[in-house]
Amino acid sequence: MGYRFFFGEVRAKIDAKFPNLNGEGGDPTANIASKSTINGYGWLNSLYEVAKDGVFTRSWEYNPVDSVLNTKLYEVLTYLSWKSACAKFEKVYNELHTKMNK
């Protein structure tokens, strides 16, 4: 987790310069359009995101998507919870870092 602190300043600058990347600020019309497009796929977004990360990929047996589908649900949900916690941490860290630099 140390790399998050190391790159925290860079991440804060990117968030400030490109607010649409993290889903906050920026053009409200663009945010609404991107949300309505992606939200229509529900759990499928999570499936592809986990497959893209490659954590559960067993290339000798399955492709990345099938690897996730053949993994125990509890393991996949635990991984998604961990990713969510990391994202929340980064968001709070970036907010605090931005406030301190003002």
N, C-alpha and C positions, 0 to 999 in steps of 0.2 A: 504494500500500500504506500510505500515511501515515494514512488514515482508520482503519485497524485500531488504530493506537496511540492515536489521539484517542478512540476509543470503547471502548478496552480496559477502562477502569474500569467503564463502564456494562455492558459485556458480562459482566464478572466478577460484578457484582451480580445481573444477570439469571440467570446460571448458578447462583449460590448460592440465589436465591429460587425458581427453577423448574428443578430439576435434571433433570426428565424431558425438557426441551427438547433437551438435547444428548446424551441417551441414557445418562447416567450418574447414579448415585444415585437418590433418589426411591423410589417404590413398585416393588419388584422384580416384582410381579405385572403391573403396568401395562407395565413394560419388556418382559417376556416376551410379553405379549399383542400389543403393537405390533410387536415383531420378527417373531413368527410370522405375522402378517397381511401385512406388507410383504415379507418375504423370499420368500414363495411366488411372487412375480412376477419374480424374477431380473433379467435384463438389461433387461426392460421398464421397471423403475424408472429405470434410467439413461437410457433413451431419452426418457421423459417429462420427466425432470429437465432434460436438455439442451434439449429442445423448449421447456420452460417458461422457461428462461434466454433463449431467443430469439437466441442467438449466430449460429446458422446459418440463421435464418429468411429465406426469400426469398419474401416475401408476394406478389410479382407473379407467382410461378410455382407455389408450393406452400404448403400450410398448415404450421404449425411442425413437426408430427411427420413429415410427408413430406419436409420440408426436411432434417431430421436423417437420415432414411433414405437420402436421395439425396446425402449428403455422404460424402466419402472416409472410410473407417473410421479411418485413421491420424489424421486431423484431429480426429475425435470423441474418440478415445482419448487424444490429446494434451491436449485440453481437459479431459477427465475427470481425467487425471493432475495437471494444474495445479490444478483445484479440490480434489483430494485433498491436495495439498501445502499449499495455503492453509488447509485445515481443520486439518491437523496442526500447522501453525505457530500458528494461533489457539489450539488446545488447549494447546500447550506454553506459549505466551505467557500465557494465562489462568491456568495452574497456577503459573507463576513469579510472576505479579502477585498471586495469592491468597496465596502463601507469604510474599511481601514485606510484605503488609498485615496479617499476623497478629501 
